Amino acid sequence: MERLDLLILAAFEPELAPLRAAAALGPGLAGRLSGRTVAARAVGIGMPSAAAGAATALAELGAGTVVLVGTCGAYRGAGLAIGDVIVANVVRVADVAAAEGRAEFPAPMVTSLPSDSRLRLELARSGARPAHVATTLGITVDDASAARVAQATGSQVEHLEAFGVATACAARGIPFAAVLGVANFVGSGAREEWRQHHRAAASAVAACVLRWLGAGAGERGAPP
């Protein structure tokens, strides 16, 4: 396969299904869109699997740009609603114990990575709302803990894979962005809400990414 202009990644296959269903990339999730070579891959659920899966995909395929798609939970009070689509400003490692002062990240550890500013602006123009993303090891299912993590990290949404993928991209110097659909509010009702809304949220993300591609965004030499 020729070097990709764009690699679209997701935690698992259902979050890529809207791209296949829209006949955008076809059953093999690879092809040309708006004159660019594009492929999509699932990298695995959770931060460790996502980091390893993204690194493997980049080593095998190469890519000029990476966009992570998927669903996320919004922290209450963040001004987001189920069905909204966000683009990450920055992704941060988050931990309940650290948020409560019972654990600390060592100073040399990278705990925050920005998305590519150009991609972020282009995707915002295509309908995504900029937001800070917290990546936790597990789903936060306690309301008080969710509030502490949101306050400690300054994040509006929670997603299990974003920091892992961002780390793999940063290691190779590849521009990265994350586009996520809000499927639930973080806390005690998260799992049931996600089951109800994740398909619609993933479809909204796919629509945003396809608008971005259709507008000619991401092309080398294109005006910002």
C-alpha positions as CSV (number, residue, x, y, z in Angstrom):
1,M,0.0,0.0,0.0
2,E,1.3,3.5,-0.8
3,R,2.0,5.8,2.1
4,L,-1.2,7.1,3.6
5,D,-2.2,10.7,3.7
6,L,-4.6,10.0,6.5
7,L,-5.0,7.1,9.0
8,I,-8.3,7.1,10.9
9,L,-8.1,5.1,14.1
10,A,-10.7,3.9,16.6
11,A,-10.8,1.8,19.7
12,F,-12.9,-0.9,18.1
13,E,-14.6,-1.8,14.9
14,P,-18.2,-0.5,15.7
15,E,-16.8,3.0,15.9
16,L,-15.5,2.7,12.3
17,A,-18.8,1.1,11.0
18,P,-20.3,4.4,10.0
19,L,-17.4,5.0,7.6
20,R,-18.0,1.7,6.0
21,A,-21.8,2.1,6.0
22,A,-21.6,5.4,4.2
23,A,-19.6,3.7,1.5
24,A,-16.8,6.3,2.2
25,L,-14.1,3.7,2.4
26,G,-15.8,0.4,1.6
27,P,-15.6,-3.0,3.3
28,G,-11.8,-2.9,3.5
29,L,-11.8,0.5,5.2
30,A,-9.2,1.8,2.7
31,G,-9.2,3.9,-0.5
32,R,-9.1,7.4,-1.8
33,L,-11.3,10.2,-0.4
34,S,-11.2,13.7,-1.9
35,G,-8.0,12.8,-3.7
36,R,-6.2,11.5,-0.6
37,T,-5.2,8.0,0.4
38,V,-7.1,7.0,3.5
39,A,-7.3,3.9,5.7
40,A,-9.0,3.1,9.0
41,R,-8.0,0.6,11.7
42,A,-9.1,-0.4,15.2
43,V,-6.3,-0.2,17.7
44,G,-7.8,-1.8,20.9
45,I,-9.7,-0.8,23.9
46,G,-8.0,1.0,26.8
47,M,-4.9,3.2,26.9
48,P,-2.2,0.5,26.8
49,S,-3.8,-1.4,23.9
50,A,-4.5,1.8,22.0
51,A,-0.9,3.0,22.3
52,A,0.5,-0.4,21.1
53,G,-2.1,-0.7,18.4
54,A,-1.5,2.8,17.1
55,A,2.2,2.3,17.1
56,T,1.8,-1.0,15.2
57,A,-0.5,0.6,12.6
58,L,1.9,3.5,12.0
59,A,4.8,1.1,11.6
60,E,2.9,-1.0,9.1
61,L,1.1,1.7,7.1
62,G,2.8,5.0,7.8
63,A,0.6,8.2,7.7
64,G,0.9,11.9,7.1
65,T,-1.9,12.6,9.6
66,V,-3.8,10.6,12.2
67,V,-7.4,11.3,13.3
68,L,-8.8,9.2,16.2
69,V,-12.5,8.8,16.2
70,G,-14.9,7.3,18.7
71,T,-17.3,8.1,21.6
72,C,-16.7,9.7,24.9
73,G,-18.4,10.7,28.1
74,A,-18.9,14.4,29.1
75,Y,-18.3,15.6,32.6
76,R,-21.4,17.2,34.0
77,G,-21.2,21.0,34.0
78,A,-19.0,21.0,30.9
79,G,-21.7,22.5,28.8
80,L,-21.9,19.5,26.5
81,A,-24.9,17.4,25.6
82,I,-25.3,13.8,24.4
83,G,-24.9,13.9,20.6
84,D,-22.4,16.7,20.6
85,V,-19.1,16.2,18.6
86,I,-15.8,17.5,20.1
87,V,-12.3,17.9,18.8
88,A,-9.5,17.5,21.4
89,N,-7.6,20.6,22.3
90,V,-5.3,18.6,24.5
91,V,-5.4,15.0,25.9
92,R,-4.3,14.4,29.5
93,V,-3.7,11.3,31.6
94,A,-6.2,11.3,34.5
95,D,-6.4,9.2,37.7
96,V,-9.0,9.4,40.5
97,A,-6.3,8.8,43.2
98,A,-4.2,11.6,41.8
99,A,-7.2,13.9,41.6
100,E,-7.9,13.2,45.2
101,G,-4.3,13.7,46.3
102,R,-3.6,10.0,47.1
103,A,-1.2,9.4,44.2
104,E,1.2,11.5,42.1
105,F,2.6,11.3,38.6
106,P,6.4,11.5,38.6
107,A,7.7,14.8,37.3
108,P,9.5,13.3,34.2
109,M,6.3,11.6,33.1
110,V,4.5,13.2,30.1
111,T,0.9,13.6,31.2
112,S,-0.4,16.1,28.6
113,L,-0.2,16.2,24.8
114,P,-1.8,18.8,22.5
115,S,-3.5,18.0,19.3
116,D,-2.3,19.5,16.0
117,S,-3.5,23.1,16.0
118,R,-4.2,23.1,12.2
119,L,-6.2,20.0,12.4
120,R,-8.1,21.2,15.4
121,L,-9.1,24.4,13.7
122,E,-10.2,22.7,10.5
123,L,-12.3,20.1,12.4
124,A,-13.9,22.8,14.5
125,R,-14.9,24.5,11.2
126,S,-16.6,21.2,10.3
127,G,-18.8,21.2,13.4
128,A,-16.7,19.8,16.2
129,R,-16.5,21.7,19.5
130,P,-13.0,22.1,21.0
131,A,-12.6,20.4,24.4
132,H,-10.0,19.0,26.7
133,V,-9.9,15.2,27.0
134,A,-9.0,13.2,30.1
135,T,-7.8,9.6,29.5
136,T,-8.3,7.3,32.4
137,L,-7.4,3.6,32.8
138,G,-11.0,2.7,33.6
139,I,-14.5,4.1,33.1
140,T,-15.3,6.5,35.9
141,V,-18.6,5.3,37.3
142,D,-18.8,7.3,40.5
143,D,-20.3,10.8,40.3
144,A,-18.1,12.3,43.0
145,S,-15.0,10.9,41.4
146,A,-16.0,12.2,38.0
147,A,-16.3,15.7,39.4
148,R,-12.9,15.5,41.0
149,V,-11.2,14.3,37.8
150,A,-12.9,17.0,35.8
151,Q,-11.8,19.7,38.2
152,A,-8.2,18.4,38.6
153,T,-7.6,18.1,34.9
154,G,-9.7,20.9,33.6
155,S,-11.2,18.4,31.1
156,Q,-14.7,18.4,29.6
157,V,-14.8,14.8,28.4
158,E,-13.4,11.4,29.3
159,H,-12.0,8.8,26.8
160,L,-10.0,5.7,27.4
161,E,-7.8,5.7,24.4
162,A,-6.9,9.2,23.3
163,F,-3.7,9.6,25.3
164,G,-2.4,6.3,24.1
165,V,-2.9,7.2,20.4
166,A,-1.5,10.7,21.0
167,T,1.6,9.2,22.5
168,A,2.2,6.9,19.5
169,C,1.8,9.8,17.1
170,A,4.1,12.1,19.2
171,A,6.8,9.5,19.2
172,R,6.8,9.6,15.4
173,G,6.2,13.4,15.0
174,I,2.8,12.7,13.2
175,P,0.1,15.4,13.4
176,F,-2.8,14.1,15.6
177,A,-6.4,15.0,16.3
178,A,-9.2,13.3,18.1
179,V,-12.9,13.7,17.1
180,L,-15.3,12.2,19.6
181,G,-19.0,12.0,20.0
182,V,-20.6,12.4,23.4
183,A,-22.5,9.2,24.1
184,N,-23.0,9.6,27.9
185,F,-22.3,11.7,31.0
186,V,-19.4,10.4,33.1
187,G,-20.6,8.8,36.4
188,S,-23.0,6.3,37.7
189,G,-25.3,6.3,34.6
190,A,-22.5,6.2,32.1
191,R,-22.7,2.6,30.9
192,E,-26.4,2.5,30.3
193,E,-26.4,5.8,28.5
194,W,-23.5,4.7,26.3
195,R,-25.3,1.6,25.3
196,Q,-28.3,3.7,24.2
197,H,-26.3,6.4,22.3
198,H,-23.0,5.1,21.1
199,R,-24.1,4.2,17.6
200,A,-25.7,7.7,17.0
201,A,-22.6,9.4,18.5
202,A,-20.2,7.4,16.2
203,S,-22.3,8.3,13.2
204,A,-22.2,12.0,14.1
205,V,-18.4,11.8,14.3
206,A,-18.2,10.1,10.9
207,A,-20.3,12.8,9.4
208,C,-18.0,15.5,10.8
209,V,-14.9,13.8,9.5
210,L,-16.4,13.4,6.1
211,R,-17.4,17.1,6.0
212,W,-13.8,17.9,6.9
213,L,-12.4,15.7,4.1
214,G,-15.0,17.0,1.6
215,A,-14.0,20.6,2.4
216,G,-10.4,19.8,1.3
217,A,-9.0,20.1,4.8
218,G,-5.8,18.5,5.7
219,E,-4.2,18.9,2.3
220,R,-0.6,19.9,2.1
221,G,-0.4,23.6,1.1
222,A,-4.1,24.2,1.8
223,P,-4.8,27.6,3.4
224,P,-5.4,27.3,7.2
